[in-house]
Amino acid sequence: MGIKRMGKVRAPVMARDLPKHRSELQGAVEGLLASPLFVKSRRLGSLLSYLAQRSQQEGVGIPSEYDIGIAVFRRDPAVYCTGDDPVVRVQVGRLRRKLATYYATLGAHEPLRLSVPAGGYKLCCERHGAPLADGRPAILCVRPFSCLTTLGGAFARGLGEELCDLLFHGFERASVRVRLPRGAPVGRDHEHGYLLEGSVRAEVNRVRVAVRLVDVEAGGLLWSAHFDRGGPLLIALEQELAEAIADCVIAQFIQHNR
């Protein structure tokens, strides 16, 4: 199964920039909270509700990581330190993937869609048009990441595994292939093929990951980015990088296929 291609979308706008549609925004939030993806996840539901509420308050800025930690996750203001406690970053990452999954599956026909773009904690809305007549499935194929340095081979393999798992759950109804048979096409006549590939360059306490998303049918590069991190090459760093990359890939993939 794949993700149906949809029409072009308008540029995202902050939910608080749509005051006349507050009831519509509230309906979108309630629909999400009642869906099977959210109904058993109270923490994500509380997080989504808080971000929606803040987005509609006049004169209130975008909530910070500290604000969310105190208001949603009940951290003690006297001792809470965002550098030591990643609960907000982890849960917002989960929320991004849950939203992407919902709009790729159960909410595929929702006209108003919510997201929390990577790099911040603002709730955004975007309106989507009707599906195109060409509704071929879109297949995202994931190649194992290559390592360009002597150090980091195991890290590159682990990062690829983490990323593929996150993308599989982020695109529940999409076909995600870890590697391609030699000489086999990415997308056949009834599919639209996309390829995700990347490389790792590692030093003792630093790593750079380059990632590319390619539209195989069009023969063009859709998106490319570098992710730099410091610290030892441990599983925690694999997970952090995989979550950051998955958030960006899901956003780009949906943008080009909705």
Secondary structure, 3 states (H helix, E strand, C coil): CCEECECCECCCEEHHHCHHHHHHHHHHHHHHHCCHHHHCCHHHHHHHHHHHHHHCCCCCCCCCHHHHHHHCCCCCCCCCCCCCCCHHHHHHHHHHHHHHHHHHCCCCCCCEEEECCCCCCCCEEEEECCECCCCCEEEEEECCCEECCCCCHHHHHHHHHHHHHHHHHHCCCCCEECCCCCCCCCCCCCCEEEEEEEEEEEECCEEEEEEEEEECCCCEEEEEEEEEEECCCCHHHHHHHHHHHHHHHHHHHHHHHC
